């Protein structure tokens, strides 16, 4: 039996490299596909599931030479009982394949799962010539540990009695098979790299330098939707945002106008040729491209770096036409063409600049320019391990969480998320970078600022992020509540604590106090587990005794220093005062236990029982 920790190491590396949003079981299935069948990462990603509605199929591979189809169900578990449940999923897969291979139909086109969609289209091409289907359960257990299990024997028995087995023997001169295997973790060079063909415009290439160029292409809108259905959200990995279609602004500015145009075209009131007149076009990036036949461009690892909204809106629109079985409208939709810029062979820095430049028609905030940095992909993964959502791409929370199969991985996010700006502010406040805590947008003005906050150790502290986020919400609400008391509301206190240097110094001391105080151990444990959408009333109440210690004292000090608020108190005097206040409160701000640092809490030693 393989060690699960070895699998998890490979999964973490693969997830970070490819920014994949899916379960560990599905990622290890992708790796198994690459290593077992010698396919490249893009092929494996296209043929492995990353969402629900997969009918028990976690991955698949079709061998064109032997005409054999392999159907995989992945169970990343050290429990033999849990692993054997995979045969129930494979039986589900068998039932779906019966409909496709025998009848050539399905109840619904699987356009919500790219893995199943690719299998569906492949079977449409090979269902009359296929010779074998092998159902394989993959897990950390080797074959000898599972092959005598009753579940395996029962599954083989059901396969023998199935309609699919009869069909293969009687009509295809073929056979079915069942197997169990441990994960293939031994990497090998793929036999070839998958390419994605698109139509290009003849003699329309602009050279940047050798092996780096831009091609113009005519791409049907239908083919772009098909590409999205083949690749899923990985197609938009290089973009600075995912769909904005769920926002009110996005619906009014993007969705409704495009749907009105599509309605006019698919109803025959407008020519499909009008679309490129209305539409600015899209931009595709690829690692390389080669000329195919008849003005085809074969792309390796294509990504959409501008045009995400166009494709996602069109995909949802086409789904409705397919559900209505409106063939006339679908045929008109297929005639719509889009002009595409295809950039090939450019560096990562060039790609980022091209992406940013191509997205400026939709205003982007500075933080979005850093959303694809490895550090944010790592933070996203480590927070997901806690069940907390990190929205590193604008619109991603709504896009991901509307699918219940994705939502189940975020059990501790409670209908909210940590944004890139939120995290930057929490780190800045915890490190007493109070100017950036007060105005976190400045963190993203340039790379130097960004890297001072988002250093490479930040992914080590996911529970620090959860606790400080919950605590900061409570501190803000708690301070407002305390200042509403008549004794303070009718004094100069509200005016004093509106001043950012004073307010943020108080927040800093309070945050570190609750992070360090021995008598707050249980509180820290309870509020490092899951993210709060709103300030917890329990935490807000906990802040009141702390504010009782510092608010009046600080108000009196500031009143004297400012000569009854006639002058501003210098930064030096402010720093000296709060340094002394920290000592009085027993807060160690120099070398004590501090968030996001080498002295941070070791949460693994804490109990949540």
Wavefront OBJ file of the C-alpha trace (Angstrom):
o trace
v 0.000 0.000 0.000
v 1.225 3.456 -0.894
v 1.637 6.115 1.777
v -1.051 8.751 1.471
v 1.463 11.455 2.407
v 3.479 10.663 -0.760
v 0.357 11.114 -2.852
v -0.449 14.398 -1.106
v 3.022 15.787 -1.826
v 2.545 15.189 -5.543
v -0.968 16.606 -5.384
v 0.202 19.793 -3.660
v 2.932 20.334 -6.246
v 0.570 19.686 -9.168
v -2.152 21.911 -7.708
v 0.274 24.790 -7.188
v 1.769 24.451 -10.673
v -1.543 24.258 -12.537
v -3.802 26.226 -10.117
v -6.349 23.394 -10.147
v -9.551 23.744 -8.135
v -10.733 20.220 -7.369
v -10.443 17.401 -4.853
v -7.250 15.510 -4.042
v -8.852 12.349 -5.463
v -9.395 13.995 -8.823
v -5.902 15.479 -8.989
v -4.242 12.144 -8.233
v -6.437 10.617 -10.965
v -5.045 13.206 -13.391
v -1.489 12.324 -12.359
v -2.267 8.606 -12.734
v -3.564 9.230 -16.249
v -0.377 11.067 -17.227
v 1.945 8.422 -15.841
v 0.021 5.330 -16.966
v -0.811 6.371 -20.520
v 2.034 8.759 -21.289
v -0.209 11.752 -21.981
v 0.678 15.382 -21.389
v -0.833 17.464 -18.592
v -3.378 19.187 -20.848
v -4.727 15.890 -22.173
v -4.915 14.473 -18.651
v -6.687 17.580 -17.356
v -9.206 17.428 -20.195
v -9.896 13.750 -19.448
v -10.194 13.919 -15.658
v -13.090 15.340 -13.678
v -12.881 18.519 -11.625
v -16.561 18.897 -10.775
v -19.735 16.964 -10.055
v -22.144 15.327 -12.501
v -19.411 12.925 -13.621
v -21.543 9.751 -13.476
v -18.873 7.943 -11.479
v -16.086 8.711 -13.961
v -13.066 10.449 -12.425
v -10.840 9.986 -15.481
v -10.748 8.155 -18.797
v -8.405 7.284 -21.648
v -9.065 5.885 -25.131
v -6.308 4.034 -26.988
v -6.748 4.663 -30.713
v -4.596 1.645 -31.685
v -6.079 -1.057 -29.462
v -9.505 0.638 -29.446
v -9.658 0.174 -25.678
v -11.369 2.605 -23.307
v -10.229 2.855 -19.679
v -12.682 4.252 -17.110
v -11.171 5.272 -13.757
v -12.695 5.820 -10.339
v -10.296 7.325 -7.781
v -10.433 6.733 -4.010
v -7.643 8.481 -2.101
v -8.173 6.820 1.264
v -6.331 4.543 3.677
v -9.596 2.762 4.498
v -10.132 -0.385 2.448
v -13.878 -0.160 3.045
v -13.993 3.391 1.652
v -11.838 2.427 -1.332
v -14.114 -0.487 -2.241
v -17.075 1.893 -2.465
v -15.532 2.969 -5.751
v -17.103 -0.071 -7.396
v -20.508 1.481 -6.747
v -19.345 4.548 -8.681
v -18.018 2.354 -11.489
v -21.387 0.628 -11.699
v -22.923 4.076 -12.112
v -20.398 4.735 -14.896
v -21.346 1.450 -16.568
v -25.023 2.452 -16.651
v -24.219 5.790 -18.311
v -21.918 4.144 -20.869
v -24.655 1.672 -21.785
v -26.884 4.521 -22.937
v -24.149 6.222 -24.922
v -22.551 3.158 -26.535
v -25.651 1.015 -27.112
v -28.348 3.633 -27.765
v -26.133 6.523 -28.875
v -28.118 8.955 -26.751
v -28.075 10.518 -23.311
v -30.790 12.179 -21.271
v -28.799 15.410 -21.334
v -25.626 16.574 -23.068
v -22.964 16.606 -20.292
v -22.007 20.242 -20.836
v -21.396 20.940 -17.130
v -18.485 18.530 -16.792
v -15.613 18.918 -19.249
v -14.292 15.385 -18.579
v -17.632 13.749 -19.395
v -18.222 16.088 -22.326
v -14.901 15.041 -23.894
v -15.714 11.359 -23.326
v -19.179 11.877 -24.812
v -17.776 13.438 -27.996
v -15.096 10.751 -28.264
v -17.672 7.970 -27.949
v -19.735 9.683 -30.626
v -16.786 9.060 -32.930
v -15.745 5.541 -31.825
v -18.820 3.824 -30.317
v -19.213 1.526 -33.356
v -15.562 0.438 -33.489
v -14.569 0.262 -29.812
v -13.291 -3.189 -28.770
v -12.893 -2.998 -24.997
v -13.967 -1.066 -21.951
v -11.949 -1.602 -18.777
v -13.326 -0.278 -15.491
v -10.486 0.469 -13.074
v -10.566 1.362 -9.382
v -7.425 3.299 -8.451
v -6.374 3.921 -4.853
v -3.317 3.638 -2.596
v -3.992 -0.128 -2.300
v -2.235 -2.489 -4.702
v -4.217 -5.100 -6.601
v -3.428 -7.984 -4.229
v -4.984 -6.099 -1.316
v -8.358 -5.681 -3.072
v -8.762 -8.388 -5.680
v -10.296 -10.908 -3.254
v -12.795 -8.404 -1.830
v -16.465 -9.291 -2.188
v -17.258 -5.849 -3.628
v -14.842 -6.501 -6.494
v -16.272 -9.962 -7.117
v -19.838 -8.586 -7.076
v -18.926 -5.826 -9.521
v -17.419 -8.334 -11.966
v -20.545 -10.452 -11.657
v -22.774 -7.458 -12.456
v -20.616 -6.596 -15.460
v -21.074 -10.114 -16.854
v -24.870 -9.811 -16.604
v -24.997 -6.284 -18.035
v -26.471 -5.144 -21.359
v -23.118 -3.546 -22.109
v -21.338 -6.899 -21.907
v -23.870 -8.545 -24.218
v -23.561 -5.684 -26.690
v -19.769 -5.984 -26.838
v -19.792 -9.740 -27.345
v -22.684 -9.873 -29.805
v -22.239 -6.670 -31.836
v -18.678 -5.410 -31.482
v -16.679 -8.608 -31.119
v -15.218 -7.022 -28.019
v -15.215 -7.404 -24.261
v -15.424 -5.674 -20.896
v -12.855 -5.778 -18.121
v -12.482 -4.793 -14.471
v -9.286 -4.053 -12.608
v -7.841 -2.577 -9.437
v -4.586 -0.649 -9.269
v -2.573 1.533 -6.979
v -1.806 5.059 -8.161
v 0.947 5.372 -10.730
v 3.258 7.999 -9.232
v 6.218 7.456 -11.558
v 6.447 10.348 -13.991
v 7.520 9.825 -17.572
v 7.833 12.077 -20.620
v 4.514 12.122 -22.558
v 4.459 10.508 -25.978
v 3.092 13.704 -27.529
v 1.562 17.048 -26.641
v -2.131 17.657 -27.269
v -3.010 20.387 -29.751
v -6.251 22.309 -30.241
v -6.943 23.307 -33.874
v -8.571 26.639 -34.795
v -9.100 28.354 -38.146
v -6.689 31.159 -38.926
v -6.643 34.051 -41.379
v -4.098 33.454 -44.192
v -0.995 35.656 -44.194
v -2.016 37.391 -40.957
v 0.927 36.831 -38.672
v 2.929 39.474 -36.805
v 6.382 38.382 -35.655
v 7.731 39.616 -32.338
v 10.948 37.614 -32.618
v 11.898 34.073 -33.607
v 9.247 31.610 -32.355
v 7.194 34.427 -30.819
v 4.367 35.871 -32.842
v 0.737 36.933 -33.071
v -1.762 35.317 -35.460
v -5.196 36.561 -36.377
v -7.872 33.914 -36.563
v -11.557 33.569 -37.254
v -13.015 31.441 -34.498
v -16.625 30.375 -34.347
v -18.298 31.268 -31.090
v -19.497 27.675 -30.963
v -15.905 26.370 -31.112
v -14.936 28.627 -28.197
v -17.817 27.235 -26.143
v -16.689 23.726 -27.142
v -13.128 24.561 -26.031
v -14.477 25.749 -22.672
v -16.506 22.576 -22.316
v -13.395 20.523 -23.089
v -11.100 22.343 -20.684
v -13.325 23.803 -17.974
v -12.202 26.830 -15.953
v -8.550 25.949 -16.545
v -9.072 27.683 -19.910
v -9.217 30.988 -17.998
v -6.260 30.359 -15.674
v -4.190 33.184 -17.137
v -6.984 35.726 -16.947
v -7.188 38.228 -14.077
v -10.836 37.414 -13.382
v -13.412 34.699 -13.870
v -17.025 35.356 -14.728
v -18.545 38.620 -13.524
v -21.950 37.516 -14.796
v -23.354 37.018 -11.287
v -22.868 40.656 -10.282
v -25.559 43.258 -10.888
v -23.093 45.407 -12.835
v -21.995 42.428 -14.927
v -25.557 41.449 -15.778
v -26.503 44.969 -16.816
v -23.307 45.834 -18.678
v -22.396 42.476 -20.249
v -24.979 39.700 -20.021
v -28.190 41.419 -21.108
v -26.726 43.255 -24.150
v -24.981 40.123 -25.458
v -28.027 37.927 -24.911
v -30.179 40.440 -26.788
v -27.740 40.260 -29.727
v -27.726 36.450 -29.610
v -31.540 36.448 -29.483
v -31.692 38.622 -32.619
v -29.205 36.358 -34.448
v -30.681 32.989 -33.464
v -34.208 34.190 -34.271
v -33.071 35.163 -37.781
v -33.648 38.893 -37.285
v -29.915 39.681 -37.605
v -27.200 38.048 -39.664
v -24.599 36.022 -37.687
v -21.997 38.087 -39.547
v -22.915 41.153 -37.479
v -21.396 39.706 -34.292
v -17.712 40.589 -35.007
v -18.869 44.133 -35.865
v -20.321 44.455 -32.369
v -17.686 42.440 -30.534
v -14.097 43.521 -29.930
v -12.834 39.934 -30.182
v -10.871 37.664 -27.880
v -7.223 36.979 -27.131
v -5.793 33.472 -26.848
v -2.357 32.534 -25.544
v -0.567 29.271 -26.315
v 2.830 27.828 -25.512
v 3.358 27.018 -29.185
v 1.456 26.741 -32.441
v 1.996 24.839 -35.660
v 0.328 25.200 -39.031
v -2.206 22.524 -39.826
v -4.031 21.835 -43.059
v -6.302 24.394 -44.748
v -5.323 27.375 -42.634
v -5.610 25.584 -39.322
v -3.525 26.632 -36.347
v -2.746 23.836 -33.866
v -2.364 25.309 -30.379
v -0.648 23.773 -27.373
v -2.040 24.608 -23.914
v -4.412 27.388 -25.061
v -5.654 29.916 -22.500
v -8.151 32.739 -22.859
v -6.553 35.939 -21.602
v -9.386 38.174 -22.795
v -12.885 37.003 -23.586
v -13.892 35.074 -20.482
v -17.229 36.882 -20.212
v -18.047 36.309 -23.885
v -17.487 32.572 -23.607
v -19.282 32.017 -20.301
v -22.319 34.061 -21.398
v -22.430 32.191 -24.717
v -22.092 28.815 -23.002
v -25.105 29.490 -20.762
v -27.068 30.789 -23.748
v -26.258 27.683 -25.820
v -27.289 25.421 -22.916
v -30.765 26.932 -23.051
v -31.007 26.335 -26.795
v -29.883 22.729 -26.313
v -32.409 22.175 -23.527
v -35.142 23.523 -25.808
v -33.785 21.322 -28.648
v -34.046 24.367 -30.918
v -31.952 23.041 -33.803
v -32.646 25.980 -36.108
v -31.402 28.461 -33.497
v -28.389 26.260 -32.673
v -27.397 26.151 -36.355
v -27.546 29.940 -36.567
v -25.482 30.159 -33.352
v -22.841 27.950 -34.992
v -22.444 30.500 -37.808
v -21.337 33.280 -35.442
v -17.649 34.139 -35.827
v -15.273 35.985 -33.516
v -11.945 37.549 -34.409
v -9.196 36.146 -32.211
v -5.672 37.297 -31.535
v -3.469 34.295 -30.845
v -0.214 35.061 -29.041
v 2.420 32.359 -29.034
v 5.782 31.798 -27.375
v 5.812 34.855 -25.127
v 7.414 35.010 -21.676
v 5.442 34.995 -18.409
v 6.114 38.696 -17.864
v 4.969 39.499 -21.392
v 1.877 37.357 -20.877
v 0.960 39.258 -17.697
v 1.338 42.613 -19.439
v -0.658 41.425 -22.469
v -3.371 40.087 -20.146
v -3.552 43.338 -18.222
v -3.602 45.430 -21.398
v -6.322 43.290 -22.985
v -8.530 43.603 -19.922
v -8.380 47.348 -19.461
v -11.737 47.859 -21.180
v -13.204 46.343 -18.002
v -11.555 48.387 -15.232
v -9.289 46.239 -13.083
v -7.976 46.985 -9.646
v -4.282 46.790 -8.869
v -4.666 43.714 -6.667
v -6.027 41.757 -9.651
v -2.692 42.126 -11.424
v -1.190 39.814 -8.797
v -3.996 37.238 -8.732
v -2.096 34.593 -10.715
v 1.110 34.831 -8.681
v 2.160 31.452 -7.202
v 1.884 32.844 -3.666
v -1.860 33.477 -4.096
v -2.414 30.052 -5.645
v -0.709 28.538 -2.585
v -2.803 30.629 -0.168
v -5.912 29.526 -2.055
v -4.944 25.857 -1.696
v -3.978 26.007 1.961
v -7.197 27.843 2.915
v -9.225 25.343 0.918
v -7.705 22.615 3.081
v -9.461 24.333 6.010
v -12.693 24.639 4.032
v -12.295 28.411 3.614
v -12.649 30.207 0.275
v -9.933 32.596 -0.955
v -11.178 34.740 -3.817
v -7.963 35.455 -5.686
v -9.881 36.160 -8.906
v -12.781 38.580 -8.914
v -16.079 36.760 -9.338
v -14.627 33.352 -8.505
v -16.650 32.861 -5.301
v -20.002 33.127 -7.099
v -18.752 31.135 -10.075
v -17.480 28.232 -7.959
v -19.974 28.181 -5.103
v -23.105 28.092 -7.251
v -22.187 24.461 -7.990
v -23.058 22.341 -4.957
v -20.354 19.832 -5.878
v -17.754 22.581 -5.418
v -19.423 24.091 -2.355
v -18.944 20.905 -0.342
v -15.200 21.587 -0.173
v -15.809 24.889 1.641
v -17.664 23.773 4.742
v -15.938 26.398 6.926
v -16.425 29.449 4.712
v -19.992 30.239 5.872
v -21.192 32.088 2.789
v -18.243 34.467 2.698
v -14.600 34.497 1.655
v -11.219 36.083 2.219
v -10.258 38.442 -0.588
v -6.716 39.274 -1.654
v -7.140 42.785 -0.216
v -8.547 41.392 3.059
v -5.540 39.143 3.501
v -3.114 41.951 2.696
v -4.771 44.178 5.290
v -4.726 41.459 7.980
v -1.023 40.781 7.452
v -0.197 44.496 7.439
v -2.133 45.082 10.676
v -0.554 42.055 12.373
v 2.923 43.325 11.462
v 2.119 46.885 12.553
v 2.399 48.256 9.021
v -0.420 50.594 9.965
v -0.393 52.829 6.915
v -1.071 49.835 4.680
v -3.561 48.432 7.188
v -5.477 51.716 6.901
v -5.187 51.819 3.106
v -4.516 48.281 1.842
v -4.795 49.315 -1.810
v -1.252 50.705 -1.463
v 0.051 47.165 -0.933
v -0.688 46.510 -4.594
v 0.797 49.646 -6.107
v 3.962 47.774 -7.077
v 5.722 44.451 -6.672
v 8.020 45.707 -3.941
v 5.076 46.586 -1.680
v 3.260 43.379 -2.560
v 6.221 41.138 -1.783
v 6.820 42.792 1.614
v 3.378 41.601 2.682
v 2.966 38.405 0.688
v 6.257 36.737 1.473
v 6.683 33.049 0.685
v 5.866 31.927 4.254
v 2.298 33.269 4.304
v 0.723 29.977 3.086
v 2.037 28.365 6.290
v -0.441 30.354 8.384
v -3.996 29.603 7.162
v -5.417 29.492 10.693
v -3.785 32.826 11.469
v -5.755 34.220 8.523
v -9.030 32.768 9.776
v -8.543 33.899 13.381
v -7.295 37.405 12.573
v -10.137 37.910 10.093
v -12.770 36.924 12.657
v -11.035 38.966 15.350
v -10.649 42.088 13.196
v -14.355 42.105 12.364
v -15.154 41.850 16.072
v -12.640 44.575 16.988
v -14.195 47.043 14.562
v -17.728 46.300 15.667
v -16.677 46.231 19.320
v -14.978 49.637 19.178
v -18.012 51.231 17.564
v -20.227 49.655 20.206
v -18.007 50.892 23.032
v -17.861 54.427 21.636
v -21.666 54.501 21.513
v -21.825 54.408 25.323
v -23.157 57.780 26.545
v -20.008 58.520 28.545
v -17.971 58.401 25.325
v -20.551 59.372 22.704
v -20.951 62.770 24.367
v -17.210 63.396 24.596
v -14.327 63.934 22.185
v -13.699 60.164 21.985
v -15.515 59.544 18.656
v -13.507 62.319 17.004
v -10.203 61.027 18.427
v -10.786 57.433 17.411
v -11.714 58.403 13.877
v -8.065 59.319 13.414
v -6.406 56.422 11.568
v -3.103 56.419 13.550
v -5.020 56.136 16.844
v -7.665 53.731 15.626
v -5.236 51.340 13.953
v -2.816 51.341 16.869
v -5.728 50.298 19.081
v -6.721 47.560 16.607
v -3.111 46.338 16.467
v -2.742 46.124 20.257
v -6.131 44.434 20.618
v -5.368 41.897 17.900
v -2.013 40.942 19.428
v -3.542 40.884 22.924
v -6.153 38.320 21.886
v -3.494 36.384 19.972
v -1.140 36.200 22.966
v -3.217 36.230 26.164
v -3.108 32.909 28.021
v -6.730 33.220 29.126
v -7.890 33.523 25.501
v -6.719 30.035 24.514
v -10.235 28.624 24.073
v -11.396 31.716 22.200
v -8.505 31.400 19.741
v -9.264 27.738 19.195
v -12.951 28.322 18.559
v -12.457 31.182 16.113
v -9.639 29.690 14.044
v -11.856 26.875 12.729
v -14.223 28.673 10.368
v -14.700 32.074 8.787
v -17.406 34.387 10.102
v -19.439 36.400 7.599
v -20.259 38.991 10.277
v -18.620 39.828 13.565
v -19.421 37.189 16.167
v -21.434 38.653 19.030
v -19.431 36.510 21.458
v -16.190 38.028 20.173
v -17.665 41.536 20.184
v -18.600 41.097 23.851
v -15.078 39.821 24.569
v -13.609 43.065 23.216
v -15.478 45.284 25.675
v -13.277 44.624 28.764
v -10.192 45.312 26.643
v -11.561 48.623 25.376
v -12.516 49.502 28.934
v -8.801 49.346 29.776
v -7.553 51.504 26.910
v -10.169 53.878 25.483
v -10.500 56.357 28.339
v -6.758 56.287 29.009
v -5.974 56.938 25.346
v -8.622 59.659 25.073
v -7.162 61.510 28.063
v -3.597 61.157 26.761
v -4.505 62.405 23.289
v -6.533 65.315 24.647
v -3.539 66.545 26.646
v -0.961 65.953 23.889
v -3.098 67.634 21.236
v -3.915 70.606 23.472
v -7.609 69.810 23.421
v -7.466 68.657 19.782
v -5.955 71.931 18.580
v -2.846 70.265 17.068
v -1.941 66.835 15.648
v 0.168 64.553 17.826
v 3.477 63.555 16.232
v 4.141 60.004 15.062
v 7.016 59.658 17.520
v 4.859 60.586 20.529
v 2.086 58.300 19.297
v 4.485 55.377 18.883
v 6.012 55.989 22.331
v 2.589 56.060 23.971
v 1.338 52.828 22.385
v 4.650 51.101 23.077
v 4.206 51.925 26.748
v 0.554 50.889 26.659
v 1.536 47.509 25.220
v 3.922 46.950 28.150
v 1.196 47.853 30.646
v -1.157 45.343 29.025
v 1.479 42.603 29.024
v 1.664 42.522 25.227
v 5.040 41.534 23.765
v 5.278 43.239 20.380
v 8.992 42.690 19.814
v 9.660 38.962 20.159
v 6.430 37.474 21.520
v 3.981 35.149 19.790
v 2.945 37.088 16.675
v 0.763 36.178 13.667
v 2.420 35.424 10.322
v 5.876 35.133 11.849
v 8.394 32.531 12.970
v 6.903 32.827 16.467
v 3.298 32.301 15.324
v 0.997 29.906 17.152
v 1.525 26.252 16.296
v -2.131 25.457 15.706
v -1.385 21.735 15.371
v -0.750 21.692 19.123
v -4.168 23.200 19.814
v -7.278 21.106 20.310
v -10.699 21.864 18.888
v -12.485 19.172 20.854
l 1 2 3 4 5 6 7 8 9 10 11 12 13 14 15 16 17 18 19 20 21 22 23 24 25 26 27 28 29 30 31 32 33 34 35 36 37 38 39 40 41 42 43 44 45 46 47 48 49 50 51 52 53 54 55 56 57 58 59 60 61 62 63 64 65 66 67 68 69 70 71 72 73 74 75 76 77 78 79 80 81 82 83 84 85 86 87 88 89 90 91 92 93 94 95 96 97 98 99 100 101 102 103 104 105 106 107 108 109 110 111 112 113 114 115 116 117 118 119 120 121 122 123 124 125 126 127 128 129 130 131 132 133 134 135 136 137 138 139 140 141 142 143 144 145 146 147 148 149 150 151 152 153 154 155 156 157 158 159 160 161 162 163 164 165 166 167 168 169 170 171 172 173 174 175 176 177 178 179 180 181 182 183 184 185 186 187 188 189 190 191 192 193 194 195 196 197 198 199 200 201 202 203 204 205 206 207 208 209 210 211 212 213 214 215 216 217 218 219 220 221 222 223 224 225 226 227 228 229 230 231 232 233 234 235 236 237 238 239 240 241 242 243 244 245 246 247 248 249 250 251 252 253 254 255 256 257 258 259 260 261 262 263 264 265 266 267 268 269 270 271 272 273 274 275 276 277 278 279 280 281 282 283 284 285 286 287 288 289 290 291 292 293 294 295 296 297 298 299 300 301 302 303 304 305 306 307 308 309 310 311 312 313 314 315 316 317 318 319 320 321 322 323 324 325 326 327 328 329 330 331 332 333 334 335 336 337 338 339 340 341 342 343 344 345 346 347 348 349 350 351 352 353 354 355 356 357 358 359 360 361 362 363 364 365 366 367 368 369 370 371 372 373 374 375 376 377 378 379 380 381 382 383 384 385 386 387 388 389 390 391 392 393 394 395 396 397 398 399 400 401 402 403 404 405 406 407 408 409 410 411 412 413 414 415 416 417 418 419 420 421 422 423 424 425 426 427 428 429 430 431 432 433 434 435 436 437 438 439 440 441 442 443 444 445 446 447 448 449 450 451 452 453 454 455 456 457 458 459 460 461 462 463 464 465 466 467 468 469 470 471 472 473 474 475 476 477 478 479 480 481 482 483 484 485 486 487 488 489 490 491 492 493 494 495 496 497 498 499 500 501 502 503 504 505 506 507 508 509 510 511 512 513 514 515 516 517 518 519 520 521 522 523 524 525 526 527 528 529 530 531 532 533 534 535 536 537 538 539 540 541 542 543 544 545 546 547 548 549 550 551 552 553 554 555 556 557 558 559 560 561 562 563 564 565 566 567 568 569 570 571 572 573 574 575 576 577 578 579 580 581 582 583 584 585 586 587 588 589 590 591 592 593 594 595 596 597 598 599 600 601 602 603 604 605 606 607 608 609
